[in-house]
């Protein structure tokens, strides 16, 4: 993995952590639009840099876990 790819992967982890935090702070309903925007950015980065789609799956799993915890 190149240094650039490693940096992008770290960015993906940061975006996922940000989305989880926003869900914790704003809740499912208030945070929905923000999470959607962040997910689109994750997808854009994964597809642009031709990375494994598991990063999108991980984003979905992490945010879904928090959403379910709030029910």
C-alpha positions in Angstrom: 0.0 0.0 0.0 1.4 3.4 -1.0 1.7 6.3 1.5 -1.2 8.0 -0.3 -3.5 5.0 0.0 -2.5 4.6 3.7 -3.5 8.3 4.2 -6.8 7.8 2.4 -7.6 4.7 4.6 -6.8 6.7 7.7 -9.2 9.3 6.4 -11.9 6.7 5.9 -11.4 5.6 9.5 -11.7 9.2 10.6 -14.9 9.8 8.6 -16.4 6.6 10.1 -15.5 7.8 13.6 -17.0 11.2 12.9 -20.3 9.6 11.7 -20.5 7.4 14.8 -19.9 10.5 17.0 -22.5 12.5 15.2 -25.0 9.7 15.8 -24.2 9.7 19.4 -24.5 13.4 19.7 -27.5 14.1 17.4 -29.3 10.8 17.5 -30.7 8.8 14.6 -33.2 11.2 13.2 -31.3 14.5 13.6 -28.1 12.9 12.4 -29.5 11.1 9.4 -28.7 13.7 6.8 -25.2 14.3 8.1 -24.5 10.6 8.1 -25.7 10.3 4.5 -23.3 13.0 3.4 -20.4 11.4 5.2 -21.2 8.0 3.7 -21.3 9.5 0.2 -17.8 10.9 0.8 -16.6 7.5 2.0 -18.0 5.9 -1.2 -16.4 8.6 -3.4 -13.0 8.1 -1.8 -13.2 4.3 -2.1 -14.2 4.3 -5.7 -11.9 7.1 -6.8 -8.8 5.4 -5.2 -10.0 1.9 -6.2 -10.0 0.6 -2.7 -11.7 -2.4 -1.3 -15.4 -1.8 -0.8 -15.1 -3.3 2.7 -14.5 0.2 3.9 -18.0 1.1 2.9 -19.3 -2.0 4.5 -17.4 -1.2 7.7 -18.9 2.3 7.7 -22.4 0.8 7.4 -21.7 -1.8 10.2 -20.3 0.8 12.6 -23.1 3.3 12.1 -25.8 0.6 12.1 -24.5 -0.6 15.5 -24.9 2.8 16.9 -28.3 3.3 15.3 -29.6 0.1 16.8 -28.2 1.0 20.2 -30.3 4.1 20.2 -33.6 2.3 19.6 
